[in-house]
Amino acid sequence: FDGVTSMLYFHHGSTSFDHYDKYFKSGVDWDAVTYMQLANEVIHRYNKHAVSIAEDVSGMPGLCRRPDEGGAGFDYRLAMGIPDYWIKILKEKSDEDWDIFEMWGVLSNRRYGEKTIAYAESHDQALVGDKTIAFWLMDKEMYFHMHVDHHNLVIDRGIALHKLLRLFTISLGGEGYLNFIGNEFGHPEWVDFPREGNDWSHQYARRQWSLADNKDLKYQYLANWDKAMIHTVNENKILVSPNARQLHMDVANKVIIFEKNNLVFIFNFSTGNSIFGYRFKAPGKGIYNIILNSDKKRFGGFDRVDDAIDYPTSEDQEISVYLTNRTALVMKKK
C-alpha cells in the first residue's frame, strides 16, 4: 500500500510525530483507518498466502497488528528511515565520524510485535534526480575504474562499504528485506522512464544485467556478495529469528559485534584499523567457523582473513580473530 501516511492523517503526514497523541487524537482520518482494516481483512480472508505491506513514515502504532487487536491488519511496514539514514551519513559525515551506537539504534529500534521490511535503498534512490548508495560511495569513479585490473582507492572503499551496509541492514534492520533490481551490484545508471523532459527516450528505462555478468568488471563482486549474503540469511533463518543480541561495541575501532540465531555478526567500519588477535566474548564456548567473509577476492576484497581454519574459544569464552578494516565476518559454532 503506497502513501499510507497521506491516507492516515488529514494533514497527510506534514507534521513531526513527537507524541503518541498525534497517532490517536486530532488529525487522524479514522475513515481511512477503517478502510485499511477492512481491506486487510478481505485480503487475508480470501487469500491466506497474501502479504500486505504499508509504506508509512509516521510510525503509526498497531499498523501491523490484526484488526481484532485494534490494528490496521498489515503484515509488514517498510523501514523507511533506514535508507534515509544511510544517505544522511554518507552525505554529511566522514567515515571517521560514524557513530556505531547511533547505527545500532537506527537499525534495531522498532516496535516489538510489528514486522518490518528493511532495505538499504529502493527504487526511490535509483530514479533520475536521486543517487544510489553505490553512486554516493563511488560517484564518477565508477565510469572509469570498475575494470578488475584497475586499482582505485575510491572504488575499494565503495565496494567494501556497499557490502557492509547491506549486510548490516538485512541482519539487523527487520523481519524482511527489500532490494530494487540492479542496486545489489551497484548499477551505475539511474532509471528514467520516457517523458516529455527526456524527449520520450527509453535510453535509461533499463537495468544492464550484462555489467554483473561481465568477468572483466567489478560489478560481479557485489553481485556475488549479494547472492552469498541472501543465502546465508535464508539458510540460518535470520529474518524470522528473535532480535539480535549485542555482544561487543568498540568505539575506537568502530567494531560492532552481535549474535542472532546462533550466528555471530562482526563488523569493522574502521577506515584503517586492522587488528591481529582481536578478542571478543563469544555467545557460547566451542569452535567457530567463518561462513561469510566480505574480504574474499570473489567479493572484491583482499583475502586478508583466513576463513578455512577453526576459531576455538578460550577459557574466558573469547574468540581471537584477525579483524581487518571495512570488513564483515559471520561466524557459526560447529
C-alpha positions as CSV (number, residue, x, y, z in Angstrom):
1,F,0.0,0.0,0.0
2,D,1.7,3.2,-1.2
3,G,1.3,6.5,0.5
4,V,-0.3,5.2,3.7
5,T,0.8,8.2,5.7
6,S,-1.0,10.5,3.4
7,M,-4.2,8.5,3.9
8,L,-4.0,8.1,7.7
9,Y,-4.0,11.8,8.5
10,F,-5.9,14.9,7.3
11,H,-2.5,16.7,7.3
12,H,-1.1,13.9,5.1
13,G,1.9,13.5,7.4
14,S,3.2,17.1,7.3
15,T,4.0,17.3,11.0
16,S,6.5,15.9,13.4
17,F,5.3,12.7,15.2
18,D,6.8,13.5,18.6
19,H,3.9,12.4,20.8
20,Y,1.5,9.5,20.9
21,D,-1.4,11.9,20.9
22,K,-0.7,12.6,17.3
23,Y,-1.4,9.0,16.4
24,F,-4.7,8.7,18.2
25,K,-6.3,12.1,18.6
26,S,-6.8,15.1,16.3
27,G,-5.5,14.8,12.7
28,V,-6.2,11.1,12.3
29,D,-8.6,10.1,9.4
30,W,-10.5,7.3,11.1
31,D,-12.4,6.5,7.9
32,A,-9.0,5.8,6.3
33,V,-8.0,3.6,9.2
34,T,-11.3,1.7,8.9
35,Y,-10.8,1.3,5.2
36,M,-7.3,-0.3,5.8
37,Q,-8.7,-2.6,8.4
38,L,-11.4,-3.7,6.0
39,A,-9.0,-4.1,3.1
40,N,-6.6,-6.2,5.1
41,E,-9.5,-8.3,6.5
42,V,-10.7,-9.1,3.0
43,I,-7.2,-9.7,1.6
44,H,-6.3,-12.2,4.3
45,R,-9.7,-13.9,4.4
46,Y,-9.8,-14.7,0.7
47,N,-6.1,-15.3,0.1
48,K,-4.3,-17.0,3.0
49,H,-0.9,-16.5,1.2
50,A,-1.3,-12.8,0.6
51,V,1.2,-10.4,2.1
52,S,0.2,-6.7,2.7
53,I,2.9,-4.1,3.3
54,A,2.4,-0.5,4.5
55,E,4.5,2.4,3.3
56,D,4.2,4.7,6.3
57,V,6.8,7.2,7.6
58,S,4.8,8.3,10.7
59,G,5.3,5.1,12.7
60,M,1.6,4.6,13.5
61,P,1.4,2.1,16.3
62,G,-0.6,-1.0,15.6
63,L,-0.4,-0.7,11.8
64,C,0.9,-4.3,11.6
65,R,-1.4,-5.8,14.2
66,R,-4.6,-7.6,13.4
67,P,-7.9,-5.6,13.3
68,D,-9.3,-7.7,16.1
69,E,-6.4,-6.4,18.2
70,G,-7.2,-2.8,17.2
71,G,-4.6,-2.7,14.5
72,A,-4.8,-2.0,10.8
73,G,-4.0,-5.5,9.7
74,F,-0.9,-5.1,7.6
75,D,1.7,-7.9,7.7
76,Y,4.7,-5.6,7.4
77,R,5.7,-2.0,7.3
78,L,8.6,-0.5,5.4
79,A,11.6,0.7,7.5
80,M,11.7,4.0,5.6
81,G,14.1,5.6,8.0
82,I,16.9,3.2,7.2
83,P,17.7,4.3,3.6
84,D,17.3,7.9,4.7
85,Y,19.8,7.3,7.5
86,W,22.5,5.7,5.2
87,I,22.2,8.5,2.7
88,K,22.4,11.1,5.5
89,I,25.7,9.8,6.9
90,L,27.2,9.2,3.5
91,K,26.4,12.7,2.5
92,E,27.1,14.6,5.8
93,K,29.8,12.6,7.7
94,S,33.3,11.4,7.0
95,D,33.9,7.7,7.7
96,E,35.8,8.6,10.8
97,D,32.7,10.3,12.3
98,W,30.3,7.4,12.0
99,D,28.6,6.8,15.4
100,I,28.4,3.0,15.9
101,F,25.8,3.4,18.8
102,E,23.7,5.6,16.5
103,M,23.9,3.0,13.7
104,W,22.9,0.2,16.1
105,G,20.0,2.3,17.4
106,V,18.6,3.3,14.0
107,L,18.7,-0.3,12.7
108,S,17.4,-2.1,15.7
109,N,14.9,0.4,17.2
110,R,11.4,-0.7,16.1
111,R,8.1,-1.7,17.7
112,Y,8.0,-5.2,19.1
113,G,5.4,-7.4,17.5
114,E,5.1,-5.4,14.3
115,K,7.2,-6.9,11.4
116,T,9.3,-4.6,9.4
117,I,10.8,-4.8,5.9
118,A,14.4,-3.5,6.0
119,Y,16.2,-2.1,3.0
120,A,19.3,0.0,2.4
121,E,17.8,1.6,-0.7
122,S,14.9,1.2,-3.1
123,H,13.7,2.4,-6.5
124,D,13.5,6.0,-5.0
125,Q,17.2,6.3,-4.9
126,A,17.6,4.7,-8.3
127,L,15.3,7.2,-10.1
128,V,16.7,10.2,-12.0
129,G,17.4,13.1,-9.7
130,D,18.5,11.0,-6.8
131,K,21.6,8.9,-6.1
132,T,22.0,5.2,-5.1
133,I,24.4,4.2,-2.3
134,A,26.9,3.0,-4.9
135,F,26.9,6.4,-6.5
136,W,27.2,8.2,-3.2
137,L,30.2,6.0,-2.4
138,M,32.0,5.9,-5.8
139,D,30.4,8.7,-7.9
140,K,32.1,9.3,-11.3
141,E,34.9,6.8,-10.5
142,M,32.5,4.0,-11.4
143,Y,32.7,5.2,-15.0
144,F,36.5,4.8,-15.2
145,H,37.8,2.3,-12.7
146,M,35.4,-0.7,-12.5
147,H,37.7,-2.9,-14.6
148,V,39.2,-5.7,-12.5
149,D,42.7,-4.6,-13.4
150,H,42.2,-1.0,-12.2
151,H,43.2,-0.2,-8.7
152,N,41.4,2.8,-7.2
153,L,41.0,3.8,-3.5
154,V,37.6,5.3,-4.0
155,I,36.3,2.1,-5.7
156,D,37.9,-0.1,-3.0
157,R,36.2,1.9,-0.2
158,G,32.9,2.0,-2.1
159,I,32.8,-1.8,-2.7
160,A,33.8,-2.5,0.9
161,L,31.1,-0.2,2.5
162,H,28.4,-1.2,0.0
163,K,28.8,-4.8,1.2
164,L,28.9,-3.8,4.9
165,L,25.8,-1.5,4.8
166,R,23.7,-4.2,3.1
167,L,24.7,-7.0,5.4
168,F,24.2,-4.7,8.4
169,T,20.7,-3.8,7.1
170,I,19.5,-7.3,6.3
171,S,20.8,-8.8,9.6
172,L,19.7,-6.1,12.0
173,G,17.0,-4.0,10.4
174,G,13.9,-6.1,10.2
175,E,11.9,-9.3,9.6
176,G,12.0,-9.0,5.8
177,Y,14.4,-7.5,3.2
178,L,13.8,-5.4,0.1
179,N,16.1,-4.7,-2.9
180,F,15.5,-2.8,-6.1
181,I,16.7,-4.7,-9.2
182,G,20.3,-3.7,-10.1
183,N,21.1,-1.9,-6.9
184,E,22.6,-5.0,-5.4
185,F,25.5,-4.9,-7.8
186,G,25.9,-1.1,-7.8
187,H,24.3,-0.3,-11.1
188,P,25.9,2.9,-12.3
189,E,23.0,4.4,-14.1
190,W,19.8,6.0,-12.9
191,V,16.3,4.9,-14.0
192,D,14.4,7.4,-16.2
193,F,11.2,6.5,-17.9
194,P,10.0,8.1,-21.2
195,R,8.6,11.6,-20.5
196,E,8.4,14.9,-22.1
197,G,11.5,16.1,-20.3
198,N,13.8,13.5,-21.9
199,D,12.0,13.6,-25.3
200,W,10.3,10.3,-24.6
201,S,13.5,8.4,-24.5
202,H,13.8,4.8,-23.4
203,Q,17.6,5.0,-23.0
204,Y,17.6,4.8,-19.2
205,A,14.5,2.8,-18.8
206,R,16.6,-0.3,-18.2
207,R,18.9,-2.3,-16.0
208,Q,22.1,-3.5,-17.5
209,W,22.5,-7.1,-16.2
210,S,25.4,-7.6,-18.6
211,L,27.5,-5.4,-16.1
212,A,27.2,-8.0,-13.4
213,D,27.8,-10.9,-15.8
214,N,31.0,-9.3,-17.2
215,K,34.0,-11.0,-15.7
216,D,36.2,-8.0,-16.6
217,L,34.2,-5.7,-14.4
218,K,34.0,-5.3,-10.6
219,Y,30.2,-5.3,-10.5
220,Q,30.4,-9.1,-10.4
221,Y,31.9,-8.8,-6.9
222,L,28.9,-7.0,-5.5
223,A,26.5,-9.5,-7.2
224,N,28.5,-12.4,-5.8
225,W,28.3,-10.8,-2.3
226,D,24.5,-10.3,-2.6
227,K,23.9,-13.9,-3.5
228,A,26.1,-15.2,-0.7
229,M,24.6,-12.8,1.8
230,I,21.0,-13.8,0.9
231,H,21.9,-17.5,1.0
232,T,23.5,-17.1,4.5
233,V,20.5,-15.2,5.8
234,N,18.0,-17.7,4.4
235,E,19.9,-20.8,5.4
236,N,20.1,-19.6,9.0
237,K,16.6,-18.2,9.2
238,I,17.9,-14.8,10.3
239,L,14.9,-12.8,9.3
240,V,12.4,-14.9,11.3
241,S,14.6,-15.2,14.4
242,P,14.3,-13.1,17.6
243,N,16.0,-9.8,17.9
244,A,19.8,-9.5,17.8
245,R,21.8,-9.5,21.0
246,Q,24.6,-7.0,21.2
247,L,27.9,-8.7,22.2
248,H,30.6,-6.0,21.7
249,M,30.8,-2.3,20.8
250,D,34.3,-0.8,20.3
251,V,34.1,3.0,19.5
252,A,37.8,3.5,18.9
253,N,38.0,0.8,16.3
254,K,34.4,1.2,15.0
255,V,33.6,-2.5,15.7
256,I,30.1,-3.8,16.2
257,I,29.5,-7.5,17.1
258,F,26.1,-9.1,17.7
259,E,24.5,-12.6,17.9
260,K,21.4,-13.6,16.0
261,N,20.0,-17.1,15.8
262,N,23.4,-18.7,16.7
263,L,25.4,-16.6,14.2
264,V,27.9,-14.1,15.2
265,F,28.0,-10.9,13.0
266,I,31.2,-8.9,13.2
267,F,31.5,-5.5,11.5
268,N,34.7,-3.4,11.4
269,F,33.8,0.0,10.0
270,S,37.2,1.5,10.7
271,T,39.0,3.2,7.8
272,G,42.4,1.8,8.7
273,N,42.4,-0.3,11.9
274,S,43.2,-3.9,11.0
275,I,43.8,-5.8,14.3
276,F,45.6,-9.1,14.8
277,G,44.2,-11.2,17.6
278,Y,41.1,-9.1,18.1
279,R,39.3,-10.6,21.1
280,F,35.6,-10.6,22.0
281,K,33.2,-12.5,24.2
282,A,31.5,-15.4,22.3
283,P,27.9,-16.2,23.0
284,G,29.0,-19.8,24.0
285,K,32.0,-22.0,24.3
286,G,33.1,-24.1,21.4
287,I,34.7,-23.9,18.0
288,Y,33.5,-21.3,15.5
289,N,34.0,-21.1,11.7
290,I,33.7,-18.1,9.4
291,I,30.8,-18.8,7.0
292,L,30.7,-15.4,5.3
293,N,33.7,-13.1,4.7
294,S,33.3,-9.8,2.9
295,D,37.1,-9.6,2.4
296,K,37.3,-12.6,0.0
297,K,38.6,-11.9,-3.5
298,R,35.4,-13.0,-5.2
299,F,33.6,-10.3,-3.2
300,G,36.1,-7.6,-4.2
301,G,38.1,-8.0,-1.0
302,F,41.8,-8.7,-0.4
303,D,41.8,-12.2,1.2
304,R,43.4,-11.0,4.4
305,V,41.3,-13.2,6.7
306,D,41.7,-17.0,6.8
307,D,38.2,-18.4,6.8
308,A,39.4,-22.0,6.4
309,I,40.6,-22.5,10.0
310,D,38.8,-23.2,13.2
311,Y,38.4,-20.5,15.8
312,P,38.1,-22.1,19.3
313,T,37.0,-20.1,22.3
314,S,39.5,-19.5,25.1
315,E,39.0,-20.4,28.8
316,D,37.4,-17.0,29.1
317,Q,34.9,-17.8,26.3
318,E,36.6,-15.4,24.0
319,I,37.4,-15.7,20.3
320,S,40.5,-14.2,18.7
321,V,40.4,-13.3,15.0
322,Y,42.3,-11.1,12.6
323,L,39.8,-8.3,12.1
324,T,40.6,-6.2,9.1
325,N,39.3,-2.7,8.3
326,R,36.0,-2.3,6.4
327,T,35.3,-6.0,6.7
328,A,32.2,-8.0,7.8
329,L,32.5,-11.6,9.1
330,V,29.8,-14.0,10.0
331,M,30.8,-16.9,12.3
332,K,28.9,-20.0,13.3
333,K,29.5,-22.5,16.0
334,K,30.5,-26.0,14.8
